[in-house]
Amino acid sequence: MVGTPKTTIMAVEFDGGVVIGADSRTTTGSYIANRVTDKLTPIHDLIFCCRSGSAADTQAIADAVTYQLGFHSIELDELPLVQTAANLFKDMCYKYREELMAGIIVAGWDKRNGGQVYTVPMGGMMVRQPFSVGGSGSTYIYGYVDSTYKPGMTKEECLDFTSNAIALAMDRDGSSGGVIRLAAITEKGVERKVVSGSQLPYFASA
Amino acid sequence: MHIIGGVVGPVVREVLAVSHIFLVRNELHWYRVIKIHLGITENILRTNLLKYDLSASTFSPDGRVFQVEYAMKAVENSSTAIGIRCKDGVVFGVEKLVLSKLYEQGSNKRIFNIDRHVGMAVAGLLADARSLTDIAREEASNFRSNYGYDIPLRHLADRVAMYVHAYTLYSAVRPFGSSFIMGSYDKDDGAQMYMIDPSGVSHGYWGCAIGKAKEAAKTEIEKLQMKDMTCREVVKEVAKIIYIVHDEVKDKSFELELSWVGESTKGRHELVPKDIKEEAEKYAKESLEEDDESDEDNM
């Protein structure tokens, strides 16, 4: 993938975990190289990242962070904090900001602070948010997410919120499409879902 | 020349004279003897059990590394430091011997901050302890920079212990001549306390003492039910124990250095505030007087 990040990714915190979602389109130019991509990458047992931007860059960074976090977790003999994963992403994305094109959302669960979402956009800043959207498709849904989000949603409400938002983005953004991949991360583990074809939320526009 | 008594023993096998130092051998060992006065040994400094104790890279036939043991002796020569972990925090107390009235009060600290949430009390060679404080600070700082949160005490203790241990492996360096007690408190893991000795071993403790009066201090500490006490209560007990184990005869004046970290300090390691410290010292002095009085009654 070259040029601006061509994706829609999203993550939402709820009490007890996070819900993450992404579209599944990878393009080289206008050719869809992969229409069933998995952009939700596990970094540790209960920590995932959503990748947007250059596929090569984000995969390389995710691999490096997975290694570092795994080592750290074994040294400490504890599950790592989501904050730590986000910090490791931020350090790499900031240090090599001129060479990289990577917009990443880090989300997961840890026992200290529960469900957390950290966004690390291109340039290498890092900030925690109750929910975050990213990728080229995200620009089309800021209005929707800002007006629909309310604090204190349940896991099911978050799953609906995420799949609706990504469906709307996929409808308008030519660089996003395919299926919606969702994952819910809680203390108990990770549940993954795929929403495709006729199951996709449909918003009639006359 | 006939040498009687002293540490060397009655039977001497061989004597070599090297200027004012004599190398004297009995059945087991060579000894370095500074002065021999006619038939009576005087000022014998039994310094080296030559051969196995000159470097940390040598084991003795009975499986000991003497340099490390000598380093621990250096700790035992220093004044006492104790740490007590309680329900909601950790309290440190150090008996800081004042060698000269010209010292500025409060100088020569024996308790340090390693990052905001970790405190460390030391005993032994202070210069060694201070350089290790810098190492510990660097470790904590790097951790925070790499991983984005405060270093867990268990991990810090492991890293510092690894460093201390490294200096017990080579003949080019000597082991650190100090022991360290580290403590921290946070909401998730509660209060924790670890002690590292010159051999590089680190253990977690509820109560710990290092320095010359450590055995007496440990006896006093064992009497406490610290798991059920709060920091406020333990501060007074720590002051009392330091006053109890302080030897009035051998060491004249001392300053008490008290610090704590716990829920009441919101996880920050700080010196105990002046008013609480004075209250604790008052309690300590009164308890000592009570003990003295009860002795007199018995007579």
Interface residues (C-beta under 8 A of the other chain):
Chain A: H72 E75 L76 E78 L81 Q83 T84 A86 N87 L88 D91 K111 R112
Chain B: N146 Y147 G148 Y149 P152 R154 H155 D188
